[in-house]
Amino acid sequence: MRSMTHDTQRGFTLVEMIVAVALFAVVMLVSVSTLLALVNANRKAHALQSVMNNLNIALDGMVRAARMGTVYHCGASGASAPLASSDCSGGDTVFAFEPYGNIATDQPWVYSYGVDDNGVGRIYKSEEGQVPIAITSPEVSIEELSFYVIGTARGDNTQPKVVVVVKGTAGLAQSYKTTFHIQATAVQRVLDL
C-alpha cells in the first residue's frame, strides 16, 4: 500500500494576516480611546470633588461659628464695633456677629462677599477687625451670596438665625465647571429671651 502524503501544513495567507491585524488595530484603538476617556473623566471628577470640598468646609466653618456666636447683624454697618443686633430679612452680602468667648475685644467676626483681583467672586472672613481673607478657593466662583438674618429683636419669641444662600460655579476649566446653589441655616444656640 502506498502512502499518500498530503500537505497538512497550511498557514495563513498574507491577505488573512492583514485583515486580522487591521481588525485587532481597530479594536485596540476603540479600547484605548475608551480607557483614556474614563481616566480623563475620573481626573475631572476628583478635581471637582476637591473644589466642592473646599466650598463645603468654608460654609461649614461659617455656619458653625455663627451658631455659637451672638448679636447677629446683617449689612456693611455691622462690620465695625460696637455691634448691635438687627434683622435683615431682605438679605445682604455682609454678615457680622460676636464670636463665642469673645471677651478680649469688641470686634465682631465678619463674613462677606467680594470679587478678587482676578474677577472671581469669593467669600471673605475677617476676625476681630483684621484684614478680610478669602476662605474659598479661586476655582470656586461665587456669583451670588446673601445673608438673611431674622429674630434678633429681644422678646420676639423667635430665636435669632441666619440663612446663607450661595450660588456659583466650581471647576478648574470652563469645560469642567458645574453650577451649584446652596442654602445653609444657623440658629443661635444662646437663648434669646
N, C-alpha and C positions, 0 to 999 in steps of 0.2 A: 504494500500500500504506500502509495506515495503521499507524502505530506504536503499539504498546500499551505503555503505561507501567505498570510495576509498581512498587509501593513496595518498594524494596530496602533501605531504611534502617530496619531494625528494631533496637531496643535491648533492654535488659533490663527486665523488669518490676520493679516495686517489691518484690514477694514474692521474686523471684530474688536481688535485691540484699541483702535482709535475711537470707536463708538463707546466701548467700556470706559476708557479714560475720560472721554467727554462727559458721560453721564456721572461718573464719580466727581469730576470737577464741578459740575452744576450743583450736585447735592452738597458738596463741601462748601461751595460759595454761599448757598442759601443758609446752611447750618451756621457758618461763621458769622454771617451778617446778622442772623437772629441772636446769636450769642453776644455779639458786640452791642446790639441794641438793648439787650437785657442788662448788660454791665453798665451801660450809659444810664438807663432808667434807674438802676439801683443807686448809682452815684448821685443822680438828681434827687432821689427820694431822701438819701442820707443828708445831703446839703440842706434841703428844705426842712427836714426834721430838726437839724441843728439850729437853723434860723428861728423856727417856731418855738423851740425850747427856750431860746433867749427871750423871746417875747413873753412866753408863759412865766418864766422866772421873774421878769420885770413886773408883770401885772400881779403875780402872787405876792411879791415883796411889798408892792404898793398897797394892796388890799389888807395884808396882814398888819402893816404899820398903821393904816387908817383905822382898822378895827380896834387896835389897842390904844389909839390916840383919843383926844377930846377936842372940844372947841373947833368944830368943823367950820370952814369958811370957804366960800367959792368966789372967784374973781380976783383980779390983779391987786386990789386993795388989801387982800388978805396976805400978801407976800411980805408984809412988814409987821413989826411988833408995835404996840400990843395987839394981840389977835382978839377979835370979838366974833362970836358965833353969828352966822347969818345963813339963811336959806338961799338956794339958787335953783329954783325949780325950772328955770328956763335954760340952764346949762351954761357952762363957761369953760375956757381952756386952762384955767388955773385953779388948783385946789390946795388949800393950806390947812394945817391942824397942829395942835400941840401934841408932840410925840409922848409916848408912855415914859414916865420917870424924868421928864424934862424939868429939873429943879434949878439947874445952874443958870440957864438963860431963859429969856422970854421970847426967843426967836423960834418961829414955827418951822415945820418941815413943809416944803412946797413942791408939789408935782405940777408940771406944766407941759404944754405943747409948744414946740418951736421947730424952726427949719434950720438945719446946719449949713455950713459954708458950701456944701455940695448940692444944696437944694433938696435934701432928704428930710422929710418930717420925722421928728423923733420925740420921745418922752424924756423930759429932763427932771432931775431931782435936786433940790437944794436943802441941805440940812443946816438948821440954825444959822441962817444968814450967809452961808458960804456960797461960792460961785456955783451956779447950776451945772450939773454934769449929765450927759446923755446916758440913759440906762438901757436903751435899746440899741441893737447893732445897726450899722449902716445898711445892711441887707434887708432890714425891716423898714419899709417906708410907710409912715403913718400919714394918712390923708385927712382924717378927722379924729379929734379927741375931745370928748365933752365930759365934764363932771357935773352931776346933778346932786345937790345937797338939799335934804328936807329934814324936818323935825328938830331944828336947832333951838327953837324958842322954848324957854322953860314953861312947864305946865301945859304943854300942848298935847300931852298923852301920846306922843309919838317919839320913839327912840331915834336919835339922830342917825342918819345913814347917808352914804354917798354911793351913787351909781356911776360907774365908769363905762363909757361907750367908746370903743376904738374901732376904726375902720381903716384898712390899708391893704398893702400888698407885701408879700415876702418872697424872697428868692434871690439867686445870685446873678442871673442874667435875664433879659427880657423874656426869653422863651421858657424859662424855668419858674416864672413868677406865678403865685397864686394869690387870690384875694381872700381876705378874712374880714369878719365882722364879729367882734367880741363884746360881751357885756358882762361886767363883774359888779357885785354889790358888797359893800362893807357896812355892817351895822355896829355902831359904837358899843363896846362891852360895858363901859361905865354907865350905870343907870343915870338917866337924865330926869331927875324929879323936880 
